[in-house]
Amino acid sequence: MNRKMDLNEWIEQMKAFCVFIGAYVASIVTPIQDALFILGLVVTFNIWIGIKADRRVHKKPFSIKKAWEAIQQMLFFWTLIFLIDTTGKKFDDPILSETGVKWVTYIASYFYLVNIFKNEKQIHPKSKGIAFMYDILTIEIFAKLQDMIGLKFIRKYKPEDKPEDENTNDNPQK
């Protein structure tokens, strides 16, 4: 029996196929959906704050290239999470799989958070709260505490973080 399929039948079959594929993908992604969601939120927030910093501080227009790079990084982390989860399950080690997914999510989120606070510190240079949180996240707080109690050590500053009152004669690199 060879009959021609009309357009409506074909569309209905394609809908059914798409629902099948969507359900299949959802069944794979469901165990890691929280990690994917968290990273999606953090990356979106990072992009938003980055755009804000570029426009307000650096006077640069929106860059689709930078946004695309951020999305590519997110896709990389999503793929890594998927691979860790799948590998752990294939080796019948769901606990290790879950732990690996959490660690990748925590580590990636931490570095995005550092970047978010770096940009916010540039946007609001007089905010002590933002500066303090940035110092804690970058562990720069320990160096500042050592300076406060009189311990001296050689430290390389990023140009934007260099204190104004530092004596340039003490820098052995010049």
C-alpha positions in Angstrom: 0.0 0.0 0.0 1.7 3.1 -1.2 -0.1 6.2 -0.5 1.0 9.8 -0.5 1.2 11.6 2.8 -0.4 15.0 2.8 1.3 18.0 4.5 -0.9 17.9 7.7 0.0 14.2 8.3 3.6 14.9 7.8 3.5 17.8 10.2 1.7 15.6 12.8 4.4 12.9 12.4 7.2 15.5 12.8 5.5 16.9 16.0 5.4 13.3 17.4 9.1 12.8 16.5 10.1 16.2 18.1 8.1 15.2 21.3 10.0 11.9 21.3 13.4 13.6 20.9 12.5 16.2 23.5 11.4 13.5 26.0 14.5 11.5 25.4 16.8 14.6 25.9 14.9 15.6 29.0 15.3 12.1 30.5 19.0 12.4 30.0 19.3 15.9 31.3 16.8 15.7 34.3 19.4 14.4 36.8 21.7 17.3 36.0 19.1 20.0 35.4 19.9 21.8 38.7 23.6 22.2 37.7 22.7 23.3 34.2 20.2 25.8 35.6 22.6 27.2 38.1 25.3 27.7 35.6 22.9 29.2 33.1 21.9 31.8 35.8 25.5 32.6 36.8 26.6 33.0 33.1 23.6 35.2 32.3 24.3 37.4 35.3 28.0 37.5 34.3 27.1 38.6 30.8 24.7 41.2 32.1 27.3 42.7 34.6 30.0 42.5 31.9 27.9 44.5 29.5 27.1 47.0 32.2 30.8 47.4 33.0 31.8 47.7 29.4 29.2 50.4 28.8 29.7 52.4 32.0 33.4 52.1 32.8 35.1 51.3 29.4 32.6 53.2 27.3 32.3 50.2 24.9 29.2 49.2 23.0 27.6 45.8 23.4 29.9 43.1 21.9 28.1 40.1 20.4 31.6 38.4 20.2 32.1 38.6 24.0 28.6 37.5 24.7 29.0 34.5 22.3 32.3 33.6 24.0 30.5 33.6 27.3 27.8 31.3 25.9 30.4 29.0 24.4 32.0 28.7 27.8 28.7 27.9 29.3 28.1 25.2 26.7 31.5 23.8 27.5 30.7 23.5 31.2 27.3 22.0 30.3 28.9 19.4 28.1 31.5 18.7 30.8 28.7 18.2 33.4 26.9 15.9 31.0 30.0 13.8 30.3 30.9 13.5 34.0 27.3 12.5 34.8 27.1 10.0 31.9 30.5 8.5 32.7 29.7 8.0 36.3 26.4 6.3 35.5 28.0 4.0 32.9 30.6 2.9 35.4 27.8 2.4 37.9 29.1 5.0 40.3 26.2 7.6 40.6 27.7 9.1 43.8 31.0 9.9 42.1 29.0 11.2 39.2 26.9 13.5 41.4 30.0 14.7 43.3 31.8 15.5 40.0 28.8 17.4 38.7 28.6 19.5 41.9 32.3 20.2 41.9 32.4 21.5 38.3 29.3 23.6 39.1 30.8 25.0 42.3 34.2 25.8 40.6 32.8 27.3 37.5 30.3 29.4 39.5 33.1 30.6 41.8 35.1 31.9 38.9 32.1 33.6 37.3 31.3 35.1 40.7 34.9 36.5 40.9 34.5 38.1 37.5 31.0 39.5 38.4 32.5 41.2 41.5 35.6 42.4 39.6 33.2 44.2 37.1 31.0 45.5 39.9 34.0 46.8 41.7 34.9 48.8 38.5 31.3 50.0 38.2 31.1 51.0 41.9 34.7 51.9 42.9 33.6 53.6 46.2 31.5 50.6 47.4 33.3 49.1 50.4 31.0 46.1 50.5 31.7 45.1 46.9 35.4 45.7 47.3 35.4 43.6 50.5 33.5 40.7 48.9 35.9 40.8 45.9 38.9 40.7 48.3 37.4 37.7 50.1 36.6 35.9 46.8 40.1 36.5 45.4 41.8 35.8 48.8 43.3 39.3 48.5 42.0 39.9 52.0 44.8 37.8 53.5 47.5 40.0 51.8 45.7 43.1 53.0 45.6 41.8 56.6 49.3 41.0 56.4 50.0 44.5 55.3 47.9 45.9 58.1 49.9 44.0 60.8 53.2 45.0 59.2 54.2 41.8 57.4 55.9 42.7 54.1 56.2 40.5 51.1 56.7 41.0 47.4 53.5 41.0 45.5 52.6 41.7 41.9 49.5 43.9 41.6 47.3 44.0 38.6 47.4 47.7 37.3 43.9 48.3 38.5 44.5 46.9 42.0 47.9 48.7 42.7 47.8 50.9 45.8 48.5 54.5 45.2 50.8 54.9 48.2 53.1 52.0 47.4 56.8 53.0 47.2 58.0 52.1 43.7 61.6 51.9 44.9 60.8 48.7 46.9 59.8 46.9 43.7 62.7 44.6 42.7 61.4 44.2 39.1 62.0 47.8 38.1 
